[in-house]
């Protein structure tokens, strides 16, 4: 499919390469070299994908991503961060701000385009006319069509990663998903993002959907296995206070 793509990259040689890869696949590409121009172009064009560098003049990529997620017309825009800032903390910050994927430089054209294709498919252009079912688990409602989450009769703002994690868990209430299974559903089996990303999303979601985030009763941990979303509140206890550790609880057997 032909998509509208904005590339925000201050390295002109790198930007030209990314443009060439995208145009080779038939996409309509606009390149900008600073964060302020990127935001102006996004508001004007309403593209299908943003490929975003972090270290840019005027407004950096993290602030661009934060602004995109806060604006109603741009909030669902797929964002691929492509940057030389490759530490785990940088990746977690980018994902927490709402980036859909985080790719470190230097990266090859095949990996870059595979990530771009994945995000464009996930963006839903092909299936835009097919409404997704609304998912309800206890007081939690996940509406994929409107990209809305409601908990205890109040609207909850979620980043794209948090929304997809809830969508995965809400699709099968009570089923335990390992962090590996969740990552595959969030980003595809070829993703190299650490499983710590899942733990961060869970921690942030508990602050938003649990009445007491320190004593999770809806989005619970099954130690040694993973996470599940339950219809009926579970008593707080050893099974559900925090991220999965990878250690099997003796109560679940050997």
DRENTI-291562 format. One record per residue: x, y, z of N, C-alpha, C in turn; residue in three letters; residue number from 1; chain. Coordinates in steps of 0.05 Angstrom, whole numbers, padded with zeros to 5 digits, always signed. Atoms other than C-alpha are relative to their C-alpha. Layout:
% residues N
PATOR  neast nnorth    nup caeast canorth   caup  ceast cnorth    cup type seq mol
PATOR      X      Y      Z      X       Y      Z      X      Y      Z  ala NUM   A
...
% end
This chain:
% residues 254
PATOR  neast nnorth    nup caeast canorth   caup  ceast cnorth    cup type seq mol
PATOR +00017 -00024 +00000 +00000  +00000 +00000 +00017 +00025 +00000  unk   1   A
PATOR -00014 -00026 +00000 +00022  +00072 -00012 -00009 +00015 +00024  unk   2   A
PATOR +00006 -00015 -00025 +00026  +00111 +00053 +00014 +00027 -00001  unk   3   A
PATOR -00013 -00026 -00004 +00042  +00182 +00072 +00018 -00001 +00025  unk   4   A
PATOR -00019 +00003 -00021 +00105  +00183 +00114 +00015 +00026 +00004  unk   5   A
PATOR -00017 -00022 -00007 +00140  +00240 +00150 +00025 -00011 +00014  unk   6   A
PATOR -00026 +00007 -00011 +00214  +00230 +00165 +00012 +00025 +00013  unk   7   A
PATOR -00012 -00022 -00015 +00242  +00276 +00219 +00028 -00008 +00008  unk   8   A
PATOR -00028 +00009 -00004 +00318  +00270 +00217 +00018 +00023 -00007  unk   9   A
PATOR -00017 -00024 +00005 +00370  +00325 +00224 +00025 -00007 -00016  unk  10   A
PATOR -00022 +00008 +00016 +00425  +00284 +00191 -00010 -00003 -00029  unk  11   A
PATOR +00011 -00001 +00027 +00412  +00300 +00118 +00007 -00025 -00017  unk  12   A
PATOR -00008 +00024 +00014 +00451  +00240 +00091 -00018 -00024 +00008  unk  13   A
PATOR +00017 +00022 -00010 +00413  +00192 +00136 -00029 +00004 -00010  unk  14   A
PATOR +00027 -00005 +00009 +00347  +00226 +00118 -00004 -00007 -00030  unk  15   A
PATOR +00002 +00006 +00029 +00361  +00218 +00043 -00001 -00031 -00004  unk  16   A
PATOR +00001 +00029 +00002 +00374  +00143 +00053 -00027 -00011 +00008  unk  17   A
PATOR +00026 +00009 -00009 +00310  +00133 +00092 -00021 +00007 -00021  unk  18   A
PATOR +00019 -00008 +00021 +00271  +00172 +00039 +00002 -00020 -00024  unk  19   A
PATOR -00003 +00018 +00023 +00301  +00128 -00016 -00012 -00027 +00005  unk  20   A
PATOR +00011 +00026 -00007 +00282  +00063 +00020 -00031 +00001 -00002  unk  21   A
PATOR +00030 -00002 -00001 +00210  +00087 +00030 -00012 +00005 -00027  unk  22   A
PATOR +00011 -00005 +00026 +00200  +00115 -00039 +00003 -00024 -00019  unk  23   A
PATOR -00004 +00024 +00015 +00227  +00050 -00068 -00024 -00019 +00003  unk  24   A
PATOR +00024 +00017 -00006 +00166  +00016 -00036 -00026 +00015 -00007  unk  25   A
PATOR +00024 -00014 +00010 +00119  +00068 -00066 -00013 +00020 +00019  unk  26   A
PATOR +00013 -00018 -00019 +00107  +00113 -00006 +00005 +00029 -00007  unk  27   A
PATOR -00002 -00029 +00004 +00097  +00188 -00008 +00014 +00011 +00025  unk  28   A
PATOR -00018 -00006 -00023 +00153  +00217 +00036 +00005 +00030 +00001  unk  29   A
PATOR -00009 -00028 -00005 +00165  +00286 +00066 +00022 -00002 +00022  unk  30   A
PATOR -00022 +00000 -00019 +00231  +00298 +00102 +00002 +00028 +00013  unk  31   A
PATOR -00005 -00025 -00015 +00241  +00352 +00156 +00024 -00005 +00018  unk  32   A
PATOR -00025 +00003 -00013 +00303  +00367 +00196 +00000 +00012 +00029  unk  33   A
PATOR +00001 -00009 -00028 +00279  +00395 +00263 -00028 -00006 +00011  unk  34   A
PATOR +00025 +00008 -00013 +00224  +00381 +00314 -00023 +00019 -00005  unk  35   A
PATOR +00022 -00019 +00004 +00185  +00445 +00305 -00013 -00003 -00028  unk  36   A
PATOR +00011 +00004 +00027 +00178  +00435 +00230 -00014 -00027 -00002  unk  37   A
PATOR +00014 +00026 +00000 +00160  +00362 +00242 -00028 +00002 +00010  unk  38   A
PATOR +00027 -00003 -00011 +00101  +00381 +00286 -00018 +00015 -00020  unk  39   A
PATOR +00016 -00016 +00019 +00077  +00433 +00235 -00008 -00018 -00024  unk  40   A
PATOR +00005 +00018 +00023 +00082  +00381 +00178 -00020 -00022 +00008  unk  41   A
PATOR +00018 +00021 -00009 +00046  +00328 +00219 -00029 +00011 +00002  unk  42   A
PATOR +00026 -00012 -00002 -00012  +00375 +00233 -00012 +00006 -00027  unk  43   A
PATOR +00009 -00007 +00027 -00016  +00395 +00160 -00008 -00024 -00016  unk  44   A
PATOR +00004 +00023 +00018 -00011  +00327 +00128 -00015 -00023 +00012  unk  45   A
PATOR +00012 +00023 -00013 -00039  +00278 +00180 +00010 -00026 -00013  unk  46   A
PATOR -00012 +00023 +00014 +00008  +00223 +00155 -00008 -00027 +00012  unk  47   A
PATOR +00005 +00027 -00010 +00004  +00148 +00164 +00022 -00011 +00017  unk  48   A
PATOR -00023 +00009 -00016 +00073  +00140 +00196 +00019 +00023 +00004  unk  49   A
PATOR -00022 -00019 -00007 +00125  +00183 +00231 +00025 -00016 +00007  unk  50   A
PATOR -00026 +00011 -00007 +00198  +00162 +00230 +00016 +00022 +00013  unk  51   A
PATOR -00007 -00022 -00017 +00229  +00203 +00285 +00028 -00003 +00012  unk  52   A
PATOR -00026 -00001 -00014 +00301  +00219 +00305 -00005 +00013 +00027  unk  53   A
PATOR +00002 -00012 -00027 +00312  +00239 +00378 +00015 +00027 +00001  unk  54   A
PATOR -00017 -00023 -00004 +00369  +00289 +00375 -00004 +00019 -00024  unk  55   A
PATOR +00006 -00019 +00021 +00341  +00346 +00332 -00001 +00029 +00012  unk  56   A
PATOR +00002 -00028 -00010 +00343  +00423 +00336 -00028 +00008 +00009  unk  57   A
PATOR +00024 -00013 -00009 +00290  +00465 +00370 -00017 -00017 +00019  unk  58   A
PATOR +00016 +00018 -00016 +00247  +00408 +00395 +00011 -00028 -00005  unk  59   A
PATOR -00011 +00026 +00005 +00277  +00339 +00406 -00022 -00021 -00004  unk  60   A
PATOR +00019 +00020 +00007 +00244  +00274 +00386 -00018 -00009 +00023  unk  61   A
PATOR +00016 +00008 -00023 +00221  +00256 +00456 -00023 +00020 +00004  unk  62   A
PATOR +00021 -00020 -00003 +00182  +00322 +00461 -00019 -00001 -00023  unk  63   A
PATOR +00019 +00003 +00023 +00154  +00313 +00391 -00019 -00023 +00005  unk  64   A
PATOR +00017 +00023 -00005 +00129  +00244 +00410 -00021 +00006 +00022  unk  65   A
PATOR +00018 -00007 -00022 +00099  +00271 +00475 -00023 +00018 -00010  unk  66   A
PATOR +00020 -00018 +00011 +00063  +00326 +00436 -00019 -00015 -00018  unk  67   A
PATOR +00017 +00016 +00018 +00037  +00277 +00384 -00021 -00015 +00015  unk  68   A
PATOR +00018 +00016 -00015 +00006  +00233 +00436 -00021 +00016 +00015  unk  69   A
PATOR +00019 -00017 -00015 -00028  +00292 +00470 -00020 +00013 -00018  unk  70   A
PATOR +00019 -00014 +00019 -00063  +00318 +00407 -00019 -00020 -00012  unk  71   A
PATOR +00021 +00019 +00009 -00129  +00286 +00388 +00004 -00009 -00028  unk  72   A
PATOR -00002 +00008 +00028 -00116  +00288 +00314 +00024 -00016 -00007  unk  73   A
PATOR -00024 +00015 +00006 -00048  +00255 +00319 +00005 -00023 +00019  unk  74   A
PATOR -00006 +00019 -00021 -00054  +00210 +00380 +00004 -00028 -00009  unk  75   A
PATOR -00002 +00027 +00009 -00062  +00146 +00341 +00021 -00004 -00022  unk  76   A
PATOR -00020 +00002 +00021 -00005  +00161 +00292 +00022 -00020 +00007  unk  77   A
PATOR -00023 +00018 -00006 +00046  +00103 +00289 +00026 +00016 -00001  unk  78   A
PATOR -00025 -00014 -00003 +00114  +00129 +00311 +00023 -00021 +00002  unk  79   A
PATOR -00024 +00016 -00001 +00180  +00094 +00296 +00024 +00018 +00007  unk  80   A
PATOR -00024 -00016 -00008 +00239  +00124 +00334 +00025 -00013 -00012  unk  81   A
PATOR -00025 +00009 +00012 +00304  +00117 +00295 +00022 +00018 +00009  unk  82   A
PATOR -00018 -00019 -00013 +00362  +00144 +00335 +00026 -00014 +00009  unk  83   A
PATOR -00026 +00010 -00010 +00434  +00135 +00358 -00001 -00004 +00030  unk  84   A
PATOR +00003 +00004 -00029 +00410  +00138 +00431 -00012 -00027 +00005  unk  85   A
PATOR +00007 +00028 +00001 +00408  +00064 +00443 +00000 -00014 +00028  unk  86   A
PATOR +00000 +00013 -00026 +00411  +00053 +00519 -00028 -00010 +00006  unk  87   A
PATOR +00026 +00011 -00009 +00356  +00013 +00553 -00017 +00022 +00011  unk  88   A
PATOR +00016 -00022 -00011 +00335  +00076 +00590 -00012 +00017 -00022  unk  89   A
PATOR +00011 -00016 +00022 +00328  +00114 +00525 -00023 -00014 -00014  unk  90   A
PATOR +00022 +00015 +00012 +00286  +00058 +00495 -00025 +00000 +00017  unk  91   A
PATOR +00023 +00000 -00018 +00241  +00054 +00556 -00013 +00027 +00001  unk  92   A
PATOR +00012 -00026 +00001 +00232  +00129 +00556 -00016 +00005 -00025  unk  93   A
PATOR +00014 -00003 +00026 +00214  +00130 +00482 -00026 -00015 +00000  unk  94   A
PATOR +00024 +00016 +00000 +00164  +00074 +00491 -00021 +00011 +00020  unk  95   A
PATOR +00018 -00011 -00020 +00135  +00105 +00554 -00014 +00025 -00010  unk  96   A
PATOR +00011 -00024 +00011 +00124  +00170 +00516 -00020 -00006 -00022  unk  97   A
PATOR +00020 +00007 +00020 +00084  +00132 +00464 +00011 -00010 -00027  unk  98   A
PATOR -00010 +00011 +00025 +00132  +00109 +00409 -00009 -00029 -00003  unk  99   A
PATOR +00009 +00027 +00005 +00108  +00045 +00376 +00023 -00019 -00003  unk 100   A
PATOR -00024 +00017 +00004 +00178  +00019 +00360 +00024 +00018 +00003  unk 101   A
PATOR -00024 -00015 -00006 +00249  +00040 +00376 +00023 -00015 -00014  unk 102   A
PATOR -00021 +00013 +00016 +00305  +00025 +00326 +00026 +00016 +00003  unk 103   A
PATOR -00026 -00013 -00005 +00378  +00041 +00341 +00016 +00002 -00026  unk 104   A
PATOR -00019 -00004 +00023 +00426  +00070 +00289 +00027 -00013 +00008  unk 105   A
PATOR +00008 +00003 +00028 +00460  +00044 +00250 -00018 -00025 -00003  unk 106   A
PATOR +00018 +00023 +00006 +00405  -00002 +00223 -00001 -00004 -00029  unk 107   A
PATOR +00001 +00006 +00028 +00400  -00037 +00158 -00027 +00006 -00013  unk 108   A
PATOR +00025 -00007 +00013 +00347  -00020 +00106 -00022 -00022 +00003  unk 109   A
PATOR +00020 +00021 -00002 +00314  -00089 +00112 -00015 +00001 +00026  unk 110   A
PATOR +00013 -00001 -00026 +00301  -00082 +00186 -00017 +00025 +00002  unk 111   A
PATOR +00015 -00024 -00001 +00279  -00010 +00179 -00027 -00003 -00015  unk 112   A
PATOR +00024 +00002 +00016 +00229  -00026 +00124 -00019 -00021 +00012  unk 113   A
PATOR +00017 +00020 -00013 +00204  -00088 +00161 -00016 +00013 +00023  unk 114   A
PATOR +00014 -00013 -00021 +00188  -00045 +00221 -00021 +00020 -00011  unk 115   A
PATOR +00019 -00019 +00012 +00155  +00008 +00177 -00025 -00014 -00010  unk 116   A
PATOR +00022 +00015 +00011 +00112  -00043 +00142 -00018 -00010 +00022  unk 117   A
PATOR +00015 +00010 -00023 +00091  -00073 +00209 -00018 +00022 +00012  unk 118   A
PATOR +00015 -00022 -00011 +00070  -00006 +00236 -00022 +00010 -00018  unk 119   A
PATOR +00021 -00009 +00019 +00032  +00013 +00173 -00023 -00020 +00000  unk 120   A
PATOR +00021 +00020 -00001 -00006  -00053 +00175 -00017 +00004 +00025  unk 121   A
PATOR +00014 -00002 -00025 -00022  -00042 +00248 -00016 +00026 +00002  unk 122   A
PATOR +00015 -00025 +00000 -00045  +00029 +00233 -00028 -00003 -00010  unk 123   A
PATOR +00027 +00007 +00006 -00107  -00003 +00204 -00012 +00012 -00025  unk 124   A
PATOR +00011 -00012 +00025 -00113  +00031 +00136 -00015 -00021 -00016  unk 125   A
PATOR +00013 +00020 +00016 -00130  -00035 +00103 -00027 -00009 +00012  unk 126   A
PATOR +00024 +00010 -00014 -00183  -00053 +00156 -00016 +00022 +00013  unk 127   A
PATOR +00013 -00022 -00014 -00209  +00016 +00172 -00030 -00002 +00000  unk 128   A
PATOR +00029 +00001 +00001 -00280  -00001 +00151 -00011 -00024 +00016  unk 129   A
PATOR +00008 +00023 -00015 -00282  -00064 +00195 +00002 +00006 +00029  unk 130   A
PATOR -00001 -00008 -00028 -00301  -00045 +00266 +00009 -00024 +00017  unk 131   A
PATOR -00009 +00021 -00019 -00266  -00084 +00322 -00020 -00001 +00023  unk 132   A
PATOR +00019 +00002 -00022 -00309  -00111 +00378 +00010 +00015 +00025  unk 133   A
PATOR -00007 -00013 -00026 -00311  -00072 +00444 +00005 -00023 +00020  unk 134   A
PATOR -00008 +00021 -00020 -00277  -00113 +00499 -00006 +00011 +00028  unk 135   A
PATOR +00008 -00007 -00027 -00305  -00111 +00570 +00009 -00021 +00019  unk 136   A
PATOR -00009 +00018 -00022 -00272  -00141 +00631 -00005 +00014 +00026  unk 137   A
PATOR +00008 -00014 -00024 -00307  -00122 +00695 -00005 +00029 -00006  unk 138   A
PATOR +00005 -00028 +00004 -00306  -00046 +00701 +00017 +00013 -00022  unk 139   A
PATOR -00018 -00010 +00021 -00255  -00040 +00645 -00012 -00005 -00028  unk 140   A
PATOR +00009 +00002 +00028 -00275  -00026 +00573 +00022 +00009 -00019  unk 141   A
PATOR -00021 -00006 +00020 -00226  -00028 +00515 -00015 +00001 -00027  unk 142   A
PATOR +00014 -00004 +00025 -00255  +00001 +00450 +00021 +00004 -00023  unk 143   A
PATOR -00020 -00003 +00020 -00206  -00013 +00392 -00008 +00020 -00022  unk 144   A
PATOR +00009 -00017 +00021 -00249  +00024 +00341 +00004 +00030 +00006  unk 145   A
PATOR -00004 -00028 -00008 -00248  +00090 +00380 +00027 +00005 +00014  unk 146   A
PATOR -00025 -00002 -00014 -00181  +00075 +00412 -00003 +00013 +00027  unk 147   A
PATOR +00006 -00010 -00026 -00210  +00088 +00481 +00000 -00021 +00021  unk 148   A
PATOR +00001 +00018 -00023 -00203  +00057 +00549 -00015 +00014 +00022  unk 149   A
PATOR +00015 -00011 -00022 -00252  +00067 +00606 +00003 -00019 +00023  unk 150   A
PATOR -00002 +00016 -00025 -00243  +00043 +00678 -00015 +00014 +00022  unk 151   A
PATOR +00016 -00011 -00022 -00293  +00052 +00734 -00014 +00026 -00009  unk 152   A
PATOR +00016 -00022 +00011 -00334  +00100 +00689 +00016 +00025 -00005  unk 153   A
PATOR -00016 -00024 +00008 -00276  +00147 +00673 +00018 -00007 -00023  unk 154   A
PATOR -00018 +00003 +00023 -00236  +00156 +00610 +00029 -00001 +00009  unk 155   A
PATOR -00028 +00005 -00007 -00164  +00131 +00615 +00017 +00006 -00024  unk 156   A
PATOR -00019 -00005 +00022 -00108  +00159 +00572 +00022 -00021 +00001  unk 157   A
PATOR -00020 +00020 +00002 -00062  +00104 +00548 +00018 +00006 -00024  unk 158   A
PATOR -00018 -00002 +00023 +00000  +00105 +00504 -00008 -00023 -00019  unk 159   A
PATOR +00006 +00022 +00019 -00005  +00061 +00441 +00009 -00028 +00011  unk 160   A
PATOR -00009 +00025 -00011 +00037  +00007 +00475 -00017 -00010 +00022  unk 161   A
PATOR +00018 +00007 -00022 -00006  +00007 +00537 -00027 -00009 -00011  unk 162   A
PATOR +00026 +00008 +00011 -00069  +00004 +00495 +00001 -00027 -00012  unk 163   A
PATOR -00002 +00027 +00013 -00045  -00056 +00454 +00003 -00022 +00021  unk 164   A
PATOR -00003 +00020 -00021 -00024  -00092 +00518 -00027 -00007 +00012  unk 165   A
PATOR +00026 +00004 -00011 -00093  -00082 +00547 -00018 -00015 -00019  unk 166   A
PATOR +00016 +00013 +00020 -00125  -00103 +00482 +00007 -00030 -00002  unk 167   A
PATOR -00008 +00028 -00001 -00085  -00168 +00483 -00012 -00015 +00024  unk 168   A
PATOR +00009 +00013 -00025 -00102  -00185 +00555 -00031 -00001 +00001  unk 169   A
PATOR +00029 +00000 -00001 -00175  -00164 +00548 -00013 -00018 -00020  unk 170   A
PATOR +00012 +00018 +00020 -00185  -00208 +00487 -00004 -00028 +00011  unk 171   A
PATOR +00003 +00026 -00013 -00178  -00269 +00533 +00001 +00004 +00030  unk 172   A
PATOR -00001 -00004 -00029 -00197  -00251 +00604 +00006 -00025 +00015  unk 173   A
PATOR -00008 +00023 -00017 -00166  -00297 +00656 +00023 -00016 -00011  unk 174   A
PATOR -00022 +00016 +00011 -00115  -00326 +00608 +00027 +00014 +00007  unk 175   A
PATOR -00026 -00010 -00006 -00043  -00318 +00629 +00017 +00002 -00025  unk 176   A
PATOR -00018 -00005 +00022 +00004  -00288 +00577 +00028 +00004 +00011  unk 177   A
PATOR -00027 -00005 -00008 +00079  -00293 +00585 +00009 +00026 -00013  unk 178   A
PATOR -00010 -00025 +00012 +00120  -00231 +00571 +00009 -00004 -00029  unk 179   A
PATOR -00007 +00005 +00028 +00147  -00264 +00508 -00024 +00000 -00018  unk 180   A
PATOR +00024 +00000 +00016 +00077  -00277 +00483 -00011 +00029 -00004  unk 181   A
PATOR +00010 -00027 +00002 +00057  -00205 +00498 +00017 +00016 -00020  unk 182   A
PATOR -00017 -00015 +00018 +00118  -00177 +00462 -00005 -00007 -00029  unk 183   A
PATOR +00005 +00009 +00028 +00104  -00219 +00400 -00026 +00013 -00010  unk 184   A
PATOR +00025 -00012 +00009 +00033  -00192 +00398 +00002 +00031 -00002  unk 185   A
PATOR -00003 -00029 +00001 +00055  -00120 +00411 +00017 +00009 -00024  unk 186   A
PATOR -00020 -00010 +00019 +00114  -00115 +00364 +00008 -00020 -00022  unk 187   A
PATOR -00009 +00020 +00019 +00121  -00179 +00324 +00023 -00017 +00010  unk 188   A
PATOR -00020 +00018 -00009 +00166  -00238 +00333 +00029 +00009 -00006  unk 189   A
PATOR -00027 -00009 +00007 +00225  -00201 +00301 +00009 +00024 +00016  unk 190   A
PATOR -00007 -00024 -00016 +00226  -00146 +00354 +00021 -00006 +00020  unk 191   A
PATOR -00022 +00003 -00019 +00288  -00137 +00397 -00004 +00016 +00025  unk 192   A
PATOR +00005 -00015 -00024 +00256  -00095 +00451 -00001 -00018 +00024  unk 193   A
PATOR -00002 +00016 -00024 +00269  -00121 +00521 -00027 -00005 +00012  unk 194   A
PATOR +00025 +00007 -00014 +00215  -00156 +00561 -00005 +00020 +00023  unk 195   A
PATOR +00005 -00021 -00020 +00225  -00100 +00612 -00020 +00020 -00009  unk 196   A
PATOR +00021 -00018 +00011 +00181  -00059 +00566 -00027 -00008 +00010  unk 197   A
PATOR +00026 +00010 -00009 +00122  -00103 +00585 -00004 +00008 +00029  unk 198   A
PATOR +00002 -00007 -00028 +00136  -00093 +00659 -00006 +00030 +00004  unk 199   A
PATOR +00005 -00028 -00002 +00138  -00018 +00650 -00029 +00007 -00007  unk 200   A
PATOR +00028 -00005 +00008 +00072  -00017 +00613 -00020 -00010 +00021  unk 201   A
PATOR +00018 +00010 -00021 +00040  -00060 +00667 +00000 +00018 +00024  unk 202   A
PATOR -00002 -00018 -00023 +00066  -00015 +00722 -00016 +00026 -00005  unk 203   A
PATOR +00014 -00025 +00007 +00039  +00047 +00686 -00030 -00004 -00002  unk 204   A
PATOR +00029 +00006 +00003 -00028  +00014 +00670 -00013 -00003 +00027  unk 205   A
PATOR +00012 +00004 -00027 -00039  -00006 +00743 -00006 +00027 +00013  unk 206   A
PATOR +00006 -00027 -00011 -00034  +00068 +00762 -00025 +00012 -00012  unk 207   A
PATOR +00022 -00012 +00014 -00089  +00083 +00712 -00026 -00016 +00003  unk 208   A
PATOR +00025 +00016 +00000 -00139  +00025 +00719 -00006 -00013 +00027  unk 209   A
PATOR +00004 +00012 -00027 -00129  -00002 +00790 -00009 +00021 +00020  unk 210   A
PATOR +00007 -00018 -00021 -00163  +00031 +00849 +00023 +00004 +00020  unk 211   A
PATOR -00024 -00002 -00016 -00100  +00016 +00889 +00023 -00014 -00015  unk 212   A
PATOR -00021 +00012 +00016 -00040  +00006 +00843 +00020 -00017 +00015  unk 213   A
PATOR -00019 +00016 -00016 +00002  -00022 +00900 -00011 -00027 +00007  unk 214   A
PATOR +00013 +00025 -00007 -00048  -00078 +00910 -00018 -00008 -00024  unk 215   A
PATOR +00015 +00005 +00025 -00068  -00099 +00839 -00019 -00023 +00003  unk 216   A
PATOR +00020 +00021 -00001 -00132  -00138 +00834 -00012 -00007 -00027  unk 217   A
PATOR +00010 +00005 +00027 -00149  -00133 +00760 +00022 -00010 -00019  unk 218   A
PATOR -00023 +00006 +00017 -00083  -00133 +00722 +00020 -00014 +00018  unk 219   A
PATOR -00015 +00014 -00021 -00049  -00187 +00762 +00023 -00016 -00012  unk 220   A
PATOR -00023 +00016 +00007 +00017  -00224 +00761 -00004 -00028 +00009  unk 221   A
PATOR -00001 +00028 -00008 +00021  -00299 +00761 +00030 -00007 +00000  unk 222   A
PATOR -00029 +00002 -00002 +00092  -00310 +00786 +00011 -00024 -00015  unk 223   A
PATOR -00012 +00022 +00016 +00136  -00351 +00740 -00013 -00005 -00026  unk 224   A
PATOR +00014 +00004 +00025 +00086  -00346 +00684 -00003 +00026 -00015  unk 225   A
PATOR +00004 -00025 +00014 +00065  -00275 +00666 -00022 +00017 +00012  unk 226   A
PATOR +00021 -00018 -00009 +00004  -00230 +00670 -00027 -00009 -00011  unk 227   A
PATOR +00027 +00005 +00010 -00071  -00236 +00663 -00018 +00023 +00010  unk 228   A
PATOR +00021 -00020 -00007 -00132  -00190 +00665 -00025 -00015 +00008  unk 229   A
PATOR +00021 +00016 -00011 -00188  -00216 +00708 -00026 +00016 +00001  unk 230   A
PATOR +00026 -00012 -00001 -00263  -00203 +00708 -00008 +00007 +00028  unk 231   A
PATOR +00006 -00004 -00028 -00274  -00211 +00782 +00026 +00007 +00015  unk 232   A
PATOR -00023 -00008 -00015 -00227  -00176 +00830 +00011 -00024 +00016  unk 233   A
PATOR -00013 +00020 -00016 -00176  -00223 +00861 +00012 +00013 +00025  unk 234   A
PATOR -00012 -00011 -00025 -00152  -00214 +00933 +00029 +00006 -00005  unk 235   A
PATOR -00029 -00007 +00002 -00085  -00179 +00937 +00016 -00020 +00015  unk 236   A
PATOR -00017 +00020 -00013 -00030  -00227 +00954 +00025 -00004 -00016  unk 237   A
PATOR -00026 +00004 +00012 +00034  -00258 +00930 -00001 -00002 -00030  unk 238   A
PATOR +00001 +00004 +00028 +00008  -00271 +00861 +00000 +00025 -00016  unk 239   A
PATOR +00006 -00023 +00018 -00006  -00200 +00839 +00011 +00027 +00008  unk 240   A
PATOR -00008 -00027 -00006 +00034  -00143 +00870 +00019 +00013 -00020  unk 241   A
PATOR -00020 -00013 +00017 +00087  -00132 +00816 +00006 -00015 -00024  unk 242   A
PATOR -00007 +00013 +00025 +00121  -00152 +00751 +00009 -00028 +00004  unk 243   A
PATOR -00008 +00028 +00000 +00133  -00225 +00735 +00030 -00001 +00002  unk 244   A
PATOR -00028 +00002 -00005 +00202  -00246 +00758 +00014 -00022 -00015  unk 245   A
PATOR -00012 +00023 +00014 +00211  -00309 +00717 +00005 -00023 +00019  unk 246   A
PATOR -00005 +00021 -00019 +00214  -00350 +00782 -00026 -00014 +00005  unk 247   A
PATOR +00025 +00015 -00002 +00162  -00405 +00787 -00008 -00002 +00030  unk 248   A
PATOR +00010 +00001 -00027 +00119  -00401 +00850 -00006 -00029 +00007  unk 249   A
PATOR +00003 +00028 -00007 +00118  -00467 +00888 -00029 -00008 +00000  unk 250   A
PATOR +00028 +00008 +00000 +00042  -00465 +00891 -00009 -00009 -00027  unk 251   A
PATOR +00008 +00008 +00027 +00039  -00476 +00816 +00012 -00027 -00008  unk 252   A
PATOR -00012 +00026 +00006 +00078  -00540 +00820 +00027 +00003 -00013  unk 253   A
PATOR -00028 -00001 +00012 +00147  -00558 +00791 -00001 +00009 -00028  unk 254   A
% end
